[in-house]
Each structure stands twice: as structure tokens, then as C-alpha cells.
Amino acid sequence: MATLSILHETRYAYPAPASTARHLAYLRPLVDEAQSLGAFELQVEPVPDETATERDAHGNLRDRFTVLAGHRALRVRAASTVRVQPRFAALQPAASPAWETVRDRLRYVAGKAYEPAVEFVQPSRFVPRLAALAELAEPLFTPGRPVAEAALALMQHVHEVFEYLGGSTQVDTPLAQVLGQRKGVCQDFAHVTIGALRALGLPARYVSGYLLTEAPDSGQAMLGADASHAWLQVWAPDTAGVPADGWLDLDPTNDCVPGTGHVRVAVGRDYGDVTPLRGVIRGGDGHTLEVAVHTQLLEDAS
């Protein structure tokens, strides 16, 4: 088990006064059997007039706040202490069902029980259905290959053929452009891998979170650390070493199965579902944005 502290600070500055700001934040780490929240504090300046914490359609907790007073700057500071248990230490990729079996399990049959994972097979705003995505995955998903084994091979392949380059894309860069230039950031690595899996009929979902500069499990230097990070989950039910819900985490940016150095915040269809902070303001005449994230290992009992 590892205990991590995370400080995520966002600052907006406006050249003219903003009269109203309404924001939605996905900054609160999730809680389950493998991840517990020791402390969480969300500070907003100016102090909001309205606040609320709610659960979204995917089970994530999110915070809403509204500032009604005029302001030229907005500061949002989220501080967390999180305890993370290893979830995939006993993973046996070869001991998983054939990928076609998982795909076929989600096909519609009259009277068959609904499988919630089917939602994550469908294309989404940031992950459209593209022929190039299927072409990326098809050579690795040979007939009868175990789904977890093939997904790990796909993760490794994306890591090898795409270059991680900060600033090479924006949050709204089309996935087709990312595929063409073969470079991007963690969001792009996740979207490409998700799209390739979905193109074969396999459920895959986006994960937002944080990670340490060095993984406490292996000491591996991690790309995308000290910032909001993104990876993905593939649905690999009945796989040895995967939680009962069937979701297996993959980080193609770092070519690894996330361990105790990854902190999960939220899951969704793509980045658009779990943007760390977004909102609408009245006035302001544009803005500048600064984001700083600091992660620290407080304790490692593994």
C-alpha cells in the first residue's frame, strides 16, 4: 500500500471583471476497495456563493460551485491524501477469456440481461469510430487470443509507435490528427487505445487521475507525472487477477499496468466526461490559465 499527497491548483486571470462563474470540478479521488481517501479539501477564491457535491452517471463524485461576485481572478485548490492498494499484482493475462467471447457477450439478444459495459463500446465525442483505429488493433487480436493478453500487446504497441511530446496537441485536437502525426500527450495515448479496442467491439473507458514521478512499485520513471494524467480501462471479465467488475487498467503512455503510484479520480467515455475543471463565465474578456500539480509519496508499505 502507498499513501500519496496530491495538490492540484488552477488559476484563471481575466483582463476585465467577470461577473459570474459557474464551474464543474472532477478533482476528488474516487473511493473503492483499493483506494481510500484520507483527506480532501477544495478551496475556491473568491469564496463561492453556491456549492454542491453530486454523483454523475458513471458513479464519480464531482463538485459544482458558483461565484456571483465580480472578480478578476479565480483560484481552485484541491488537496488530497490517498491510500492506494495494488489491484493487479496477481494478474494472469493468459488466464482470461478469448477476446471474441467478450465481444460476443455484449451483442444484443432478445431477453438477454443488459450488460452495463456495452455503453463503453460506443463511439464518443473525443473517440469517433475510425478505420485507422481498427487497423491498429486487428493484427494483435488474433483468433482466440486472451483479451487481457491482447490488450496488453496493444498498449505496448501504442507506446512504441506514438511519441509522447508535451504541447504537440490540445484538448480538442481531433483523434484523426493524432493518428496521422503519431505524437501526443497522455490524453491522446488513452483515446487512441480506447478507440482501437472499441473498433473491435470491446468496452474501454477513460480514466483521469494522477501519478508519481517514479512508480513506488518498480521505481520506473513515469511520463506525464506532476500533472493531471490519463489512462484507460479495458473490460476483461473473468480474468485472473482482475477485480470482480472486470475492468483492467492500462497506461499506454508509460507501457504499464497501473500500480500504487496511480491515483484514480474519475472514469468516463472520454476526456469530455471527466475534465478536471470546466465552466462558464460572464464577462472577463478572455482569460489566462495556469495549472500546477504536485504529487508526493508519504508512505509505501508494499
C-alpha positions, 0 to 999 in steps of 0.5 A: 500500500502507498499513501500519496499527497496530491495538490492540484491548483488552477488559476484563471486571470481575466483582463476585465471583471467577470461577473459570474462563474459557474464551474464543474470540478472532477478533482476528488479521488474516487473511493473503492476497495483499493483506494481510500481517501484520507483527506480532501479539501477544495478551496475556491477564491473568491469564496463561492456563493453556491456549492454542491457535491453530486454523483454523475452517471458513471458513479464519480463524485464531482463538485459544482460551485458558483461565484456571483461576485465580480472578480478578476481572478479565480483560484481552485485548490484541491488537496488530497491524501490517498491510500492506494492498494495494488489491484493487479499484482496477481494478474494472469493475462493468459488466464482470461477469456478469448477476446471474441467471447467478450465481444460476443457477450455484449451483442444484443439478444432478445431477453438477454440481461443488459450488460452495463459495459456495452455503453463503453463500446460506443463511439464518443465525442473525443473517440469517433469510430475510425478505420485507422483505429481498427487497423491498429488493433486487428493484427494483435487480436488474433483468433482466440487470443486472451483479451487481457493478453491482447490488450496488453500487446496493444498498449505496448504497441501504442507506446512504441509507435506514438511519441509522447511530446508535451504541447504537440496537441490540445484538448480538442485536437481531433483523434484523426490528427493524432493518428496521422502525426503519431505524437501526443500527450497522455490524453491522446495515448488513452483515446487512441487505445480506447478507440482501437479496442472499441473498433473491435467491439470491446468496452474501454473507458477513460480514466483521469487521475494522477501519478508519481514521478517514479512508480513506488512499485518498480521505481520506473520513471513515469511520463506525464507525472506532476500533472493531471494524467490519463489512462484507460480501462479495458473490460476483461471479465473473468480474468485472473487477477482482475477485480470482480467488475472486470475492468483492467487498467492500462497506461499506454503512455508509460507501457504499464499496468497501473500500480500504487503510484496511480491515483484514480479520480474519475472514469468516463467515455472520454476526456469530455466526461471527466475534465478536471475543471470546466465552466462558464463565465460572464464577462472577463474578456478572455482569460489566462490559465495556469495549472500546477500539480504536485504529487508526493509519496508519504508512505509505501508499505508494499 
